[in-house]
Amino acid sequence: AIHLYHQTLLYTSKIGYVLAASGSAVGLGNIWRFPYLAAKHGGGIFLLTYLVCALTFGYALLIAESGIGRMTGKGPIGAYRDFCAEKKGLLKIIGAGGWINALVPLIVLPYYCVIGGWVIKYIAALAGNPIAVFAKDVFVTGADGGQVSASADYFSRFIASTREPLGCFLLFMGILAAVVSSGVQKGVERFNKILMPLLIVMIVAICIYCCFLPGAQEGLCYYLAPDVSKFSFMTVIAAMGQLFYSLSIAMGVMITYGAYMRREDDLVSCVNQIEFFDTAVAFFAGLMIIPPVVSFGGKAAAENAGAGLIFITMPQVFASIPCGRIVGVVFFLLVLFAAATSAVSLLETDIHSCCQELKISRRSALAVVVAEAALVGCITVLGYSVLSDVRPLAFIRHCAGMNILDALDFLCNSILIPVAAIFTTLLVVAVIGLKRFSAEIGQGKPWRRAGVFRFCMRWTVAPCLLLILLYSTGFFDCRPELRTR
Ligand code: PHE
């Protein structure tokens, strides 16, 4: 019976695995964060830096995580435990890394769903309202009595209300719970198999449309032409930080999905495809967003973009282009799909960890995790209204202004994720051993970028992660989006 149970926890095909893992990787990070980071850090030069990092560090960590999962058939906690169990001393302590990897998705899931809820609201708003209410030149009196653009006012009023954002958040969570409750094959795999191809068709269609709008050329140049003068150390740090987030690394997700992979599928080629997917979608998202934003608001609009980019600036853009309402609805549907497939991966990871550690059924684990996410998510939503004075990280000077969502995001992205990834590197290099690990990945055969993998894991990944940790915790301000939120 145990064997049969395990069978239903495997993806049925290689493409099923690739689409599910890509579904996790392609998310809000690709569509919202990547384009404005690229715009801010010199366009083409950022793209180039990102690509180099993706082909080296990103590749190494993605291989590492999927491999750990497949070797053990377990989620992060169980996998770390298996490897560290018979070790002693310092090596045994590395086993704790599994818990950090498992903690991250528990924190990320609730606030990711809050943003997913905002996206649902915007689909309804664009479909139901005349698009002109979002136009750039419509101003209203804001909450503080000054003039603000109607689009910005709409957004701030929405998130500062209580009932609507709570409803949208719970709706989003409900959809996820329904998908995951149908299991790995019928739920997660099928969901991704339908949504990911749709997402790609939509993103390419909007890209083509946006790149042919009058005035798009300036934005295209801005996005694609490398501006060497803007290259700095920060470009590299920003690119690496974005990369880890974008590939869903250090969240236990790729370990868990790796565990669901069939042993006969070629892990190396899967990882290549996932990496390609994720980078391609990020690139297209830039093509879809930057040209219209630049032609509409100039370079400043792109450079100063933060969280408001998709919720404030994009609706203004849609109000100014032909067929804007339709394009807008399709755009937000696409964002919704990207967010939902990522959130499903977080939920699945949480459930897997809960099942294994608490020794309960999938159904009970689903209930536990959904309850946790609903509770934390509701508190996060209220962080914009009833609890807007709460500053969870007020004791850290440069985090003093962060509301609940920003604080959770900071905690994960800037602290826990780099730490978790350092543990994964240590696990592979010190506990498992690179030789044994590479042999296992290639299932005995040599593979093409094995040298790159070993070199990165041994020499570069951990120091770079340490740098990211130092920079993002305030040694140097490399999280400008936190300031603009
Ligand atoms: N990779 C996702 C993105 O780009 C972020 C994410 C990571 C979401 C892990 C879910 C799980 O948005």
Residues whose N, C-alpha, C, O or C-beta is under 5 A from the ligand:
A	BS01	LIG	S24 A25 V26 G27 L28 G29 N30 Y245 S246 L247 S248 M251 V253 S342 A343 L346
